[in-house]
Amino acid sequence: MKRRVQVARALMVKPRVAVLDEPTAGLDVIQAREIRDIAKKYSVELGATVLVSSHNMLEVEELCGRVAMIHEGVIVKEGYVSDLLQEFGARNLEEVFLRVIRGGAR
């Protein structure tokens, strides 16, 4: 409940740019889905930018159009999700990230 209140509080003032740090950490599947849906709806309806920081690459893939992957404090790859998946022939962003940090970058 605390995490949901934090997200609601961040968005209720309708910022043009919202920063969500691990927005679904510690939530069950249903609550996590609700938070992701709220973030996507907020972005679309208000035309706002929602910056998501997360270790969950599958969640990032679902929420974000453009990503920057950071490893050991350095941006190691950035781009549109669809372009990165295509570039690496990957099924998901987690695979892309692992290939990038293990030296399989193209």
C-alpha positions in Angstrom: 0.0 0.0 0.0 2.8 2.4 0.8 4.4 2.0 -2.6 1.0 2.7 -4.3 0.6 5.8 -2.2 4.0 7.0 -3.2 3.3 6.6 -6.9 -0.1 8.4 -6.5 1.5 11.2 -4.6 4.2 11.7 -7.2 1.6 11.9 -10.1 -1.2 13.8 -8.4 0.5 17.1 -8.9 0.6 16.3 -12.7 4.3 16.9 -13.4 5.5 17.0 -17.0 8.3 14.7 -16.0 7.8 12.1 -13.3 10.6 9.9 -11.9 9.6 6.5 -10.6 12.4 4.6 -8.9 11.6 0.9 -8.7 7.9 1.6 -8.7 6.7 -2.0 -8.3 9.4 -3.3 -5.9 7.8 -5.4 -3.2 4.4 -5.5 -4.8 2.4 -8.5 -5.7 1.5 -9.3 -9.3 -1.9 -7.5 -9.2 -0.6 -4.4 -7.5 2.4 -4.2 -9.8 0.1 -4.4 -12.9 -2.0 -1.6 -11.5 1.1 0.6 -11.0 2.3 -0.1 -14.5 -1.1 0.7 -16.0 -1.3 3.9 -14.0 2.2 5.0 -15.3 1.4 4.2 -18.9 -2.0 5.9 -18.7 -0.5 9.0 -17.1 2.1 9.3 -19.8 -0.4 8.9 -22.6 -3.2 11.1 -21.3 -1.0 14.0 -20.1 1.7 13.7 -22.7 4.1 13.6 -19.8 7.5 11.9 -19.6 7.8 9.1 -17.1 11.4 8.2 -16.2 11.6 4.7 -14.7 14.6 3.3 -12.9 14.4 -0.4 -12.4 16.4 -3.6 -12.3 13.5 -5.5 -13.8 14.2 -5.4 -17.5 10.9 -7.1 -18.4 9.0 -4.3 -16.6 11.2 -1.7 -18.3 10.4 -3.2 -21.7 6.7 -3.0 -21.0 6.7 0.5 -19.7 9.3 2.3 -21.8 9.8 3.2 -25.4 13.4 4.4 -25.1 15.9 3.0 -22.6 19.4 3.7 -21.3 21.1 0.6 -19.8 23.5 1.4 -17.0 26.2 -1.0 -15.7 28.6 -0.1 -13.0 27.5 3.6 -13.2 28.1 3.9 -17.0 25.5 4.0 -19.8 26.5 0.9 -21.8 23.7 1.0 -24.4 20.7 3.2 -25.2 18.0 3.3 -27.8 14.4 2.4 -28.6 13.3 -0.9 -27.2 12.2 -2.2 -30.6 15.5 -1.2 -32.2 17.6 -2.9 -29.4 15.6 -6.1 -29.6 16.1 -6.2 -33.4 19.8 -5.3 -33.2 20.5 -8.2 -30.9 17.9 -10.6 -32.2 16.8 -10.9 -28.6 13.4 -11.9 -27.2 13.6 -9.3 -24.4 15.6 -6.5 -22.9 17.1 -8.8 -20.3 18.8 -10.7 -23.1 20.1 -7.5 -24.6 21.5 -6.3 -21.3 23.3 -9.6 -20.7 24.8 -9.6 -24.1 26.0 -6.0 -23.8 27.7 -6.5 -20.4 29.2 -9.8 -21.4 30.7 -8.4 -24.5 28.3 -9.7 -27.0 27.4 -6.2 -28.2 27.0 -5.7 -31.9 
